[in-house]
């Protein structure tokens, strides 16, 4: 609501940047429910007096340019505004709030990262299987490939030729990325959305791009699974900072445990909640609990061996694609417990088997 032409131009520009389509009014909307039902109301300080007597509601923002107006706080109280903003100083914050209102803000996605304790530990396979299991259970699911040297996680899903955007398309993203736009732009494989790497030129993902993309994925809700490399650079640190839980896949051998400790020492500087997924076969005298104890981390469980996995992948079937297979059962049990704990707003518990 405003008749200030310059302010209106600025607000229309900010709405466009947030991916929102506004309704513009000079006075309170005539149609019943317009004021009450809009997800957000921006009131120019020139129009505040015309909002007196309107029903009190959340999401009203008083916006103007005059930093020193003595009446601004009185006006805000009179119309029940939650915030008072002055442009251009608050433009970035306002774009975020408009986008949140347009997309709807619910519980952020439960975000799980998977890291190999050593090369060839099977982290990408587990990440794919977790994502497939979550999608099979009806969760809104996104799988994000955070390892540029991993060969492309879409290959494991048999979707390397699927249409959609890859990481190089987001390499220069610095501002806010819309969650809905991100989801629609990605390849859809086996009931989930996948962000993988391109096949051609090497591209470096700057930390702001990683931050923006993961934040957009989390705002969608449901489940986000991130396949992470063993090294921690600035972009990986941004990914780690948005995880709820990190799973470290550790084969049952002494050298793997030693290598995994180095990985954990780096990742643990950013992410507090790291847990072990042990993988057999085990060296003599070792088992999954020994591996977890040696790592000094809680044990989530032992990822089971699944015969014929390579043959299935050769046919374009994803890891954990068979709901009756041991890998799929492991992943299903993980999500049942993790999501139950999320619903209870408690920590994600370990001890799965």
C-alpha positions as semicolon CSV with decimal commas, in nm:
position;residue;x (nm);y (nm);z (nm)
1;X;0,000;0,000;0,000
2;X;0,153;0,327;-0,114
3;X;0,101;0,621;-0,345
4;X;0,469;0,718;-0,335
5;X;0,576;0,644;-0,694
6;X;0,947;0,616;-0,614
7;X;0,886;0,391;-0,314
8;X;0,650;0,176;-0,521
9;X;0,916;0,132;-0,789
10;X;1,164;0,016;-0,526
11;X;0,917;-0,227;-0,368
12;X;0,818;-0,374;-0,705
13;X;1,186;-0,426;-0,784
14;X;1,244;-0,602;-0,450
15;X;0,937;-0,823;-0,502
16;X;1,068;-0,924;-0,844
17;X;1,407;-1,009;-0,691
18;X;1,230;-1,230;-0,436
19;X;1,019;-1,406;-0,699
20;X;0,693;-1,266;-0,556
21;X;0,402;-1,109;-0,744
22;X;0,248;-0,824;-0,542
23;X;-0,097;-0,670;-0,538
24;X;-0,073;-0,291;-0,524
25;X;-0,331;-0,081;-0,340
26;X;-0,355;0,285;-0,249
27;X;-0,600;0,223;0,035
28;X;-0,721;-0,080;0,226
29;X;-0,840;-0,349;-0,021
30;X;-1,210;-0,341;-0,089
31;X;-1,249;-0,712;-0,137
32;X;-1,325;-0,907;0,176
33;X;-1,026;-1,076;0,333
34;X;-0,761;-0,909;0,117
35;X;-0,583;-0,744;0,409
36;X;-0,617;-1,046;0,636
37;X;-0,525;-1,319;0,385
38;X;-0,216;-1,173;0,214
39;X;0,097;-1,355;0,334
40;X;0,271;-1,019;0,388
41;X;0,169;-0,653;0,383
42;X;0,410;-0,371;0,297
43;X;0,276;-0,030;0,396
44;X;0,447;0,284;0,272
45;X;0,480;0,547;0,543
46;X;0,271;0,775;0,321
47;X;-0,023;0,531;0,354
48;X;0,002;0,445;0,722
49;X;-0,281;0,679;0,823
50;X;-0,517;0,500;0,584
51;X;-0,455;0,168;0,762
52;X;-0,588;0,282;1,098
53;X;-0,870;0,060;1,208
54;X;-0,762;-0,235;0,995
55;X;-0,771;-0,578;1,159
56;X;-0,454;-0,656;1,350
57;X;-0,247;-0,927;1,184
58;X;0,109;-1,052;1,161
59;X;0,342;-0,975;0,871
60;X;0,278;-0,602;0,842
61;X;0,591;-0,399;0,757
62;X;0,606;-0,019;0,756
63;X;0,847;0,096;0,483
64;X;0,981;0,439;0,397
65;X;1,289;0,647;0,325
66;X;1,294;0,920;0,588
67;X;1,538;0,801;0,854
68;X;1,453;1,079;1,098
69;X;1,074;1,095;1,090
70;X;0,952;1,146;1,450
71;X;0,615;0,988;1,370
72;X;0,737;0,655;1,234
73;X;0,713;0,456;1,557
74;X;0,373;0,604;1,641
75;X;0,251;0,504;1,297
76;X;0,390;0,153;1,340
77;X;0,203;0,110;1,669
78;X;-0,119;0,243;1,522
79;X;-0,125;-0,009;1,237
80;X;0,027;-0,300;1,432
81;X;0,342;-0,322;1,219
82;X;0,595;-0,586;1,324
83;X;0,888;-0,407;1,159
84;X;0,985;-0,057;1,053
85;X;1,227;-0,045;0,759
86;X;1,410;0,228;0,578
87;X;1,533;0,185;0,221
88;X;1,783;0,132;0,078
89;X;1,955;0,016;0,400
90;X;1,720;-0,279;0,459
91;X;1,676;-0,401;0,102
92;X;1,860;-0,731;0,147
93;X;1,666;-0,824;0,458
94;X;1,336;-0,727;0,300
95;X;1,399;-0,940;-0,010
96;X;1,454;-1,242;0,216
97;X;1,133;-1,177;0,408
98;X;0,928;-1,129;0,090
99;X;1,065;-1,454;-0,051
100;X;0,989;-1,637;0,273
101;X;0,632;-1,511;0,263
102;X;0,592;-1,605;-0,105
103;X;0,732;-1,956;-0,060
104;X;0,579;-2,019;0,279
105;X;0,803;-2,084;0,575
106;X;0,769;-2,418;0,747
107;X;1,009;-2,654;0,915
108;X;1,338;-2,662;0,724
109;X;1,445;-2,986;0,563
110;X;1,622;-3,245;0,774
111;X;1,965;-3,216;0,615
112;X;2,210;-3,505;0,633
113;X;2,561;-3,508;0,493
114;X;2,754;-3,824;0,403
115;X;3,135;-3,827;0,407
116;X;3,372;-4,111;0,325
117;X;3,626;-4,188;0,595
118;X;3,865;-4,285;0,318
119;X;3,855;-4,305;-0,060
120;X;3,620;-4,573;-0,186
121;X;3,435;-4,601;0,144
122;X;3,097;-4,596;-0,030
123;X;2,974;-4,254;0,082
124;X;2,815;-4,169;-0,254
125;X;2,639;-4,504;-0,266
126;X;2,496;-4,450;0,083
127;X;2,394;-4,092;0,001
128;X;2,203;-4,212;-0,306
129;X;2,038;-4,495;-0,116
130;X;1,931;-4,259;0,165
131;X;1,778;-4,016;-0,085
132;X;1,597;-4,294;-0,274
133;X;1,460;-4,437;0,052
134;X;1,335;-4,096;0,167
135;X;1,159;-4,033;-0,164
136;X;1,008;-4,383;-0,155
137;X;0,864;-4,299;0,188
138;X;0,691;-3,992;0,045
139;X;0,936;-3,728;0,166
140;X;1,009;-3,427;-0,048
141;X;1,372;-3,511;-0,123
142;X;1,672;-3,340;-0,277
143;X;2,013;-3,502;-0,330
144;X;2,304;-3,261;-0,365
145;X;2,643;-3,365;-0,495
146;X;2,904;-3,168;-0,304
147;X;3,205;-3,355;-0,444
148;X;3,326;-3,217;-0,779
149;X;3,575;-3,505;-0,816
150;X;3,320;-3,778;-0,753
151;X;3,221;-3,830;-1,116
152;X;2,866;-3,698;-1,078
153;X;2,614;-3,852;-0,843
154;X;2,353;-3,851;-1,119
155;X;2,552;-4,133;-1,282
156;X;2,481;-4,356;-0,980
157;X;2,113;-4,285;-1,033
158;X;2,129;-4,359;-1,404
159;X;2,039;-4,001;-1,490
160;X;2,351;-3,851;-1,639
161;X;2,152;-3,759;-1,953
162;X;1,846;-3,631;-1,772
163;X;1,746;-3,275;-1,855
164;X;1,793;-3,011;-1,591
165;X;2,045;-2,776;-1,438
166;X;2,379;-2,880;-1,284
167;X;2,625;-2,707;-1,054
168;X;2,791;-2,498;-1,329
169;X;2,456;-2,324;-1,379
170;X;2,464;-2,205;-1,017
171;X;2,834;-2,122;-0,993
172;X;2,774;-1,747;-0,991
173;X;2,476;-1,741;-0,755
174;X;2,542;-1,498;-0,473
175;X;2,204;-1,371;-0,365
176;X;1,899;-1,561;-0,263
177;X;1,796;-1,864;-0,471
178;X;1,424;-1,942;-0,472
179;X;1,347;-2,287;-0,335
180;X;1,066;-2,358;-0,579
181;X;1,268;-2,238;-0,875
182;X;1,565;-2,452;-0,768
183;X;1,349;-2,763;-0,735
184;X;1,182;-2,717;-1,072
185;X;1,514;-2,660;-1,250
186;X;1,680;-2,985;-1,136
187;X;1,657;-3,332;-1,293
188;X;1,389;-3,552;-1,140
189;X;1,511;-3,909;-1,086
190;X;1,341;-4,187;-0,892
191;X;1,104;-3,945;-0,722
192;X;1,368;-3,699;-0,602
193;X;1,551;-3,393;-0,733
194;X;1,924;-3,415;-0,799
195;X;2,190;-3,144;-0,819
196;X;2,503;-3,294;-0,971
197;X;2,810;-3,179;-1,162
198;X;2,850;-3,119;-1,532
199;X;3,046;-3,343;-1,765
200;X;3,255;-3,079;-1,937
201;X;3,455;-2,795;-1,792
202;X;3,584;-2,789;-1,436
203;X;3,403;-2,526;-1,232
204;X;3,472;-2,395;-0,883
205;X;3,166;-2,335;-0,667
206;X;3,221;-2,020;-0,459
207;X;3,109;-2,036;-0,095
208;X;2,820;-1,787;-0,149
209;X;2,677;-2,010;-0,423
210;X;2,694;-2,320;-0,201
211;X;2,532;-2,127;0,083
212;X;2,250;-1,991;-0,135
213;X;2,168;-2,322;-0,301
214;X;2,164;-2,525;0,020
215;X;1,959;-2,261;0,201
216;X;1,703;-2,276;-0,080
217;X;1,692;-2,655;-0,062
218;X;1,641;-2,648;0,314
219;X;1,354;-2,399;0,291
220;X;1,154;-2,648;0,087
221;X;1,126;-2,883;0,384
222;X;1,135;-3,261;0,369
223;X;1,480;-3,417;0,338
224;X;1,809;-3,299;0,188
225;X;2,102;-3,540;0,147
226;X;2,447;-3,398;0,065
227;X;2,731;-3,614;-0,067
228;X;3,050;-3,447;0,059
229;X;3,419;-3,484;-0,026
230;X;3,681;-3,577;0,230
231;X;3,859;-3,245;0,205
232;X;3,714;-2,932;0,364
233;X;3,750;-2,610;0,167
234;X;3,544;-2,293;0,205
235;X;3,253;-2,420;-0,005
236;X;3,242;-2,752;0,183
237;X;3,252;-2,562;0,511
238;X;2,941;-2,372;0,398
239;X;2,769;-2,705;0,331
240;X;2,875;-2,850;0,667
241;X;2,738;-2,544;0,844
242;X;2,387;-2,620;0,715
243;X;2,380;-2,989;0,808
244;X;2,175;-3,127;1,094
245;X;2,381;-3,447;1,102
246;X;2,690;-3,584;0,935
247;X;2,742;-3,955;0,866
248;X;3,102;-4,073;0,827
249;X;3,130;-4,402;0,639
250;X;3,424;-4,599;0,784
251;X;3,536;-4,939;0,651
252;X;3,636;-5,190;0,918
253;X;4,014;-5,168;0,888
254;X;4,284;-4,987;1,083
255;X;4,406;-4,765;0,800
256;X;4,050;-4,657;0,722
257;X;3,993;-4,562;1,085
258;X;4,317;-4,361;1,089
259;X;4,220;-4,180;0,767
260;X;3,866;-4,117;0,892
261;X;3,998;-3,954;1,209
262;X;4,170;-3,692;0,996
263;X;3,850;-3,631;0,803
264;X;3,653;-3,595;1,126
265;X;3,907;-3,355;1,275
266;X;3,849;-3,118;0,984
267;X;3,473;-3,160;0,946
268;X;3,424;-3,142;1,321
269;X;3,550;-2,784;1,327
270;X;3,224;-2,685;1,155
271;X;2,974;-2,963;1,233
272;X;2,924;-3,084;1,588
273;X;2,699;-3,384;1,524
274;X;2,908;-3,643;1,341
275;X;2,826;-4,013;1,359
276;X;2,976;-4,334;1,229
277;X;2,831;-4,573;0,975
278;X;3,061;-4,875;0,979
279;X;3,112;-5,092;0,673
280;X;3,238;-5,448;0,655
281;X;3,411;-5,674;0,595
282;X;3,614;-5,622;0,911
283;X;3,975;-5,696;0,987
284;X;4,035;-5,966;1,244
285;X;3,914;-5,864;1,588
286;X;3,716;-5,562;1,467
287;X;3,343;-5,499;1,444
288;X;3,117;-5,197;1,396
289;X;3,121;-5,097;1,764
290;X;3,501;-5,114;1,774
291;X;3,516;-4,882;1,474
292;X;3,284;-4,629;1,639
293;X;3,470;-4,648;1,969
294;X;3,803;-4,598;1,792
295;X;3,658;-4,292;1,617
296;X;3,518;-4,158;1,943
297;X;3,180;-4,100;1,777
298;X;2,830;-4,247;1,817
299;X;2,745;-4,546;1,601
300;X;2,448;-4,515;1,368
301;X;2,483;-4,872;1,245
302;X;2,649;-5,101;0,997
303;X;2,573;-5,037;0,633
304;X;2,499;-5,382;0,491
305;X;2,668;-5,538;0,192
306;X;2,435;-5,586;-0,102
307;X;2,520;-5,843;-0,364
308;X;2,470;-5,746;-0,725
309;X;2,487;-5,373;-0,656
310;X;2,727;-5,305;-0,943
311;X;2,515;-5,507;-1,184
312;X;2,206;-5,313;-1,081
313;X;2,383;-4,983;-1,134
314;X;2,490;-5,101;-1,477
315;X;2,122;-5,142;-1,559
316;X;2,048;-4,788;-1,440
317;X;1,897;-4,895;-1,108
318;X;1,990;-4,672;-0,811
319;X;2,156;-4,794;-0,490
320;X;1,883;-4,908;-0,256
321;X;1,635;-4,916;-0,540
322;X;1,490;-5,249;-0,430
323;X;1,280;-5,182;-0,121
324;X;1,344;-5,536;0,002
325;X;1,721;-5,516;-0,022
326;X;1,937;-5,484;0,291
327;X;2,067;-5,140;0,196
328;X;1,714;-5,006;0,145
329;X;1,603;-5,153;0,478
330;X;1,895;-4,988;0,654
331;X;1,810;-4,650;0,501
332;X;1,440;-4,685;0,577
333;X;1,517;-4,761;0,942
334;X;1,747;-4,460;0,957
335;X;1,480;-4,221;0,828
336;X;1,207;-4,364;1,049
337;X;1,413;-4,290;1,356
338;X;1,562;-3,962;1,236
339;X;1,229;-3,815;1,128
340;X;1,055;-3,933;1,444
341;X;1,319;-3,751;1,646
342;X;1,278;-3,445;1,425
343;X;0,903;-3,446;1,486
344;X;0,971;-3,459;1,857
345;X;1,220;-3,173;1,814
346;X;1,490;-3,382;1,973
347;X;1,838;-3,482;1,854
348;X;1,875;-3,745;1,585
349;X;1,954;-4,062;1,775
350;X;2,207;-4,325;1,683
351;X;2,203;-4,695;1,748
352;X;2,036;-4,810;1,429
353;X;2,107;-5,158;1,307
